[in-house]
Amino acid sequence: MTTRRRTSQAARAVARITAAGALVLAVTAAPGARAADYRTTRESPTLMYDAPSAKARAQFIYGPDVPVEVVVEVDGWTKVRDVSGTIGWIANPALGDKRVVVVRAPLADVRANPDDAAPLVLKAEQGVLLEVAENATSHATTVSPGWVKVRHRDGGVGFVRLAQVFGF
């Protein structure tokens, strides 16, 4: 085998390894590279289907302002995951951009400041909806890391730990 041929084969092998490495890096880095995207149900009732079609089987009925995590958007439909982990399809017009979280812990403390020692504003039970009261769009952009400012529908405003809620 000639030196030129060996050099050419070696170059192709390096190119394949580099391409494979780049693909592995892209696949492993992708999940952490972007923050989860959440939407809320816009109307009541909002139906979740088992396929992206109004002719598909309805799985769940949601009221307004329920947060869901976007998995993928396809042809006027969004595949979503709810707080319980159920995955299904919702028609795009039924989803809005209102920022709402739902308490997933048995009981969440909403405090006056983002500090466990701060005065308690209210206790929210599992399933309670809280409107996001700051302009943050992800965990990394909250005013206080690990906390998000929220507003209860009865008027209480305070901070809740992100680990206690779903939708942000």
N, C-alpha and C positions, 0 to 999 in steps of 0.2 A: 504494500500500500504506500502511496506517495505521501510526502510531507504535506503537500497542498490538500490532498483528500482528507488526511487526518485532521488538519486544521479546520477544514470546512465542517466535518462531522462534529468536532469539538465545539465549534461556534453554534451549530444547530442545537446541540445538547444543552449548552449554556442558555440559549434563547428559550428552550422548552422549560428548563428549570426556573428561569426568571419569570416566565409567563405563569407557570403553575404557582410559584410563590406569591406573585401579585394577586392571583385569583384567591388563594387561601387567605391572604391578608385582607382583601376586600370583603370576603364572606364573613370572616371572624370579626372584623372591625365594624361592619355595617350595623348590627343590632345596637351597639353602644354609641354609634356615631350620631344618631338622630334621636331626639326626644320623642316619646310617644305622642301621637296626635289624638286629641279627644274632641268629640262633638257632643251635642245634647239633642234629645228628642225635642221637636219643635211643637208638636200638637198632641192632642189626646183624642182618640187613641192613635198610637204609633205602633205599627205591626212589624215584628221581626219574622222574616221568612227563612226557610231552609235552603233557598236558592234565590238567585237574583231575578225574580219574576213575581208579579202579582198573582199568577196562577199557581205558584208554589204553595206548599203547606205552611200556614202561619204557625209559628212556634210560641211567641209571646206577644202580649199587648202591654205597652208602656204608656204611662201618663206623660205630661210635658216636663221638660227640663231634667230628664234622666241622662247622666253622662254615660257615654259608650266610647271605647277605644277603637280607633280606625285601624283595620287590618289592611284593607286594600279598597280602592274605588274602581269600578268597572261599569261602563255604559249606563250611567244614571243610577247606579246602585252602589252602596257602600257595605262591605263586609265588616262587621263590628264584633267586639267582645264586651259583654257587660260585666258588672261587678262580681257576679257569681262565676264568671268564666265561660258562660254560654256564648257560642259563636253563631252568628246568623247574618242575614242580609236585610238592610233597610233602604227604602227608596230615598234618593238624595233630597227631594223636596221636604221630606219629613224630618230632616236633620238641620240643626242650627248651630251657631257659633257661640252661644251664651256660655260663659265659664261657670260651671257648677261642679261641685264634688259631692259624693255620697259617703257617709260614714260607713266604714267596713269593720271597724273594731266594735266590740260589744257596747262600749261607751267611750266617747271622745271628749276630752276636756278642751273647751274653747277658752283661751286665756286672754287677758287684757294686753299682754305683751308676749313676744316670742321667747318665753322663759318658763320652765316648769314651776318656778317659784312665784310667778306673777299671779295676781288675783284671778279667780275663776269668773268668767262672764256667764257661761252656761255649760251644761253637760248635754251632749247630743247622742242619742241612742243610735244603734246600728240601723241603717236605712234612711236616716234623716238627710235631706238635701240642704246644702249650704252653698250660697252664691259666692264665687271668688270676688274679693273686694280689693284686689290690687291688679296692676297691669302686667304682672309676670305671665309668661307663656310656658314656662317649664320649671323643673326643680332648680335648675342652675340660675334662673333669673328672679327668684323670689327675693324679697327685701331681706329676709333672714333665712339663711340656709336651714333646711329641715322643717320649716314652718311655712304656712300660707295664711294670709289674712282672708277671713270669710265673714259673711253676713247671714244671719238666720232670718227667715221670713218674718219673724216677730220683732225684728229690729236689733237683736244682739249682734255686736261686731267684735271680733277678736281674732286670735291666731290659733290654728290647730296644727298638730304635727302631721306632716305629709304621710307618715307611715300609717296613720289612722283613717285615711280617706282614699277613695278611688276617683279618678277623673282629672288628675293633674300630673 
